[in-house]
Amino acid sequence: MKAAAPWVILGAATAGFALALNAVGFPSPTLFAALVVGLAFALIRSQADVHPPGWSFLAAQAVVGVTLGAYMQSEALTAAAHDWLPVTLVSAATLAISMAAGRVLARTTALDLPTATLGMIAGGASGIVTMADDLGGDDRLVAFMQYLRVLVVVLLTPLLIAAFGGGSGGASGPSPSAFGDVTDWVLTAGIAAGAAVLARRAHVPAGTLLGPMLVAGALTLAGVDFAVPPVVRELAFALIGLQVGLRFTFDTVKLLGRLMFPVLGAVLALIVGCAGLAVLLTLTTSVSFRDAYLATTPGGLYAVLAVAVGAGANTTFILAVQILRLLVAVLLAPLAVRRLARTTPGR
């Protein structure tokens, strides 16, 4: 009973904080809440050895992979089919800008190259944090940089879109049941377990995440209608956030303080670079700069979609570009980071 007490406290605190963040529209509220709660708990009880079992983190990675794969809705991806070339180039250019920002950050701070690169990759914050440890990065620092970027984007985007002007919001679709149905549970469990095991045996980089993501995406594009039960998805995000947060120490927090301004500068440079890509997208497609900016802004998929709906923007095109960029980031990041680690001499 005594051993379970910390987990009851952590679970209750994470759930309460996540609900509060969700109420104000913060993206990925459960993962962020668990990260902050885990960090606070680790610092308050610095001598306590409280960590989730290793298998739970692997299971959470696999569930997040299925969740990301379920984003590959054919309707959204075909929305940008007419402009596939500029959209693809912009998505690839976003990854290149992100990696360049990470390289500069690694050269000018105490961050190693994998951590700096993963921390600056725009798109799929939860997926990048989930795979960071597998790719040799410090997942605590990666999470800090990813969510600092998301926070800056979430705060700036509504202000910038208000300056561009927008129409009245549209109605959102119905919310799925928190527990899903039997098919959702069976497919989620089967894909997460089977694809993760096969991908790890095949030595796929970050295979626990990417294997389920690719299988779930293929099934979704093939017309299989399913979704990860929200309660399972949020539990996975909570486990990942706690796993990362509970590993913080006072030395890590001191390092974060020293990194705050360099990382903020890199994030702002990334936002400016993505705004430049929005200009190119405007020149090569029929979308407005407002829609192009929302499609290319580096972070917070849910927050961006909420702003797009409220502004009366082209949400289908924006979702298509954001999803494509998320897939490019999560699929290519492992290969790019490992290649950089091999080709860059030690500092």
C-alpha angles and dihedrals in degrees: 000000000000091000091053095051096082091051092051089052093046093047095048093045092047093049093048094047092045091052090051092049091046090052091059093044099253112165120245090005097174097053092044092046092049090048093053094042092049091048093050092047092049092052096043093048099032093162095049117105100212116151134145114253114267094246091058092059092050090049091049091051091053093049091050088052091055089047092053092046091054088063090072094096110167092220092059096043094048090053089078095039093106090056096035096134100054091038092052092046092049091050091050091045090053089057090048092050091047092052092047090053089049092051091051090048091051091051095049102039140038091265119118117234099254092049094045093046096047091045092056100043108119116223134041100033093178092049093048092049090048094055098036097097092048089055096051098260128128101254092201093060092039089055091049093052095042094051094041086057092047091049093051091048092047091052097044102039099068090047093051094045090049087056090053091048128233144199131246120298126262128228119270124228124261117285115245120241112274091235100039118205135290093271091054091052095046095047094043093051094043096047094042095050101035100041094043093053093047093046092050092048089050089051093237109174108259085357096168088067103028098046095059090039093056094044093046090047092051092050092047092050089047089060101260104149111216141120134199107259105255092230090056093044094051092045089054091050090048093052092050092047092049092046090056098037096050090058094063119113134187089260090055091051091050089052090051089055090055091047097049099092098038090050092046089052091050091048092051090048089051091051091051091048092051090048087056089053088051089057090053091048090052091052094048101040138038096252124111122250089250092057092042091051092051089048093052104032106125107243153006105061094190093044092049091050091049090052091045092053091047091050094048090241129159095277095176093058092042092051091048094053093043092050093047090051091048090053092047091050097047096040099043101033095080093051094044095047094048091048091051091049091054097045101040116082118230117272 
